[in-house]
């Protein structure tokens, strides 16, 4: 799928806003004990040749999700007008991505994590060749997952891990340098399914 085909498909995928649909992560128990925290992430699609999904690796000293691969994003602050504003603000803070370089297409289904966040993924298109300046405090690396990998139905795999007496199953995406799992991997699975279609 080239950049033009990808743009057209993403526009079609995000044309209809999610009608309150929510996807629950594999680690979410049957009932949440407290209300989830609203958050937003930017799902940045770089229209390069070849196209890719821009991802970040968090620094190892952070209090939560240290060293994990993630989309730019975080909590929705009271001053954020909407999830789109929050996702763009976080991307600016984390990797110095100028919001003027992002063509926001729309939202995907909200995703609830076992750590108590209700994430709104915001899909945005980026031109190729941008230079990113990762926040030294938050971001260790910026890299891309090729869209060709995203479109391969055999690429993501399920893994199982034993945590505090409970087995957890989760998605993992292949990458030569980074371990892509958890909420980020699950959101990528949902995006891949939408892009591939029925």
Secondary structure in CASP SS format (residue, H / E / C, confidence):
PFRMAT SS
TARGET T0000
AUTHOR 0000-0000-0000
METHOD secondary structure of the structure
MODEL  1
X C 1.00
X C 1.00
X H 1.00
X H 1.00
X H 1.00
X H 1.00
X H 1.00
X H 1.00
X H 1.00
X H 1.00
X H 1.00
X H 1.00
X H 1.00
X H 1.00
X C 1.00
X C 1.00
X C 1.00
X C 1.00
X C 1.00
X C 1.00
X C 1.00
X E 1.00
X E 1.00
X E 1.00
X C 1.00
X C 1.00
X C 1.00
X C 1.00
X C 1.00
X C 1.00
X C 1.00
X C 1.00
X C 1.00
X C 1.00
X C 1.00
X C 1.00
X E 1.00
X E 1.00
X E 1.00
X E 1.00
X E 1.00
X E 1.00
X E 1.00
X E 1.00
X E 1.00
X E 1.00
X C 1.00
X C 1.00
X C 1.00
X C 1.00
X C 1.00
X E 1.00
X E 1.00
X E 1.00
X E 1.00
X E 1.00
X E 1.00
X E 1.00
X C 1.00
X C 1.00
X C 1.00
X C 1.00
X C 1.00
X C 1.00
X C 1.00
X C 1.00
X C 1.00
X C 1.00
X E 1.00
X E 1.00
X C 1.00
X E 1.00
X E 1.00
X E 1.00
X E 1.00
X C 1.00
X C 1.00
X C 1.00
X C 1.00
X C 1.00
X C 1.00
X C 1.00
X H 1.00
X H 1.00
X H 1.00
X H 1.00
X H 1.00
X H 1.00
X H 1.00
X H 1.00
X H 1.00
X H 1.00
X H 1.00
X H 1.00
X H 1.00
X C 1.00
X C 1.00
X C 1.00
X H 1.00
X H 1.00
X H 1.00
X E 1.00
X E 1.00
X E 1.00
X E 1.00
X E 1.00
X E 1.00
X C 1.00
X C 1.00
X E 1.00
X E 1.00
X E 1.00
X C 1.00
X C 1.00
X C 1.00
X C 1.00
X E 1.00
X E 1.00
X E 1.00
X E 1.00
X E 1.00
X E 1.00
X E 1.00
X E 1.00
X E 1.00
X E 1.00
X C 1.00
X C 1.00
X C 1.00
X C 1.00
X C 1.00
X C 1.00
X C 1.00
X C 1.00
X C 1.00
X C 1.00
X C 1.00
X C 1.00
X E 1.00
X E 1.00
X E 1.00
X E 1.00
X E 1.00
X E 1.00
X E 1.00
X E 1.00
X H 1.00
X H 1.00
X H 1.00
X H 1.00
X C 1.00
X C 1.00
X C 1.00
X C 1.00
X C 1.00
X C 1.00
X E 1.00
X E 1.00
X E 1.00
X E 1.00
X E 1.00
X E 1.00
X E 1.00
X C 1.00
X C 1.00
X E 1.00
X E 1.00
X E 1.00
X E 1.00
X E 1.00
X E 1.00
X E 1.00
X E 1.00
X C 1.00
X C 1.00
X C 1.00
X C 1.00
X C 1.00
X C 1.00
X E 1.00
X E 1.00
X H 1.00
X H 1.00
X H 1.00
X H 1.00
X H 1.00
X H 1.00
X H 1.00
X H 1.00
X H 1.00
X H 1.00
X H 1.00
X H 1.00
X H 1.00
X H 1.00
X H 1.00
X C 1.00
X C 1.00
END
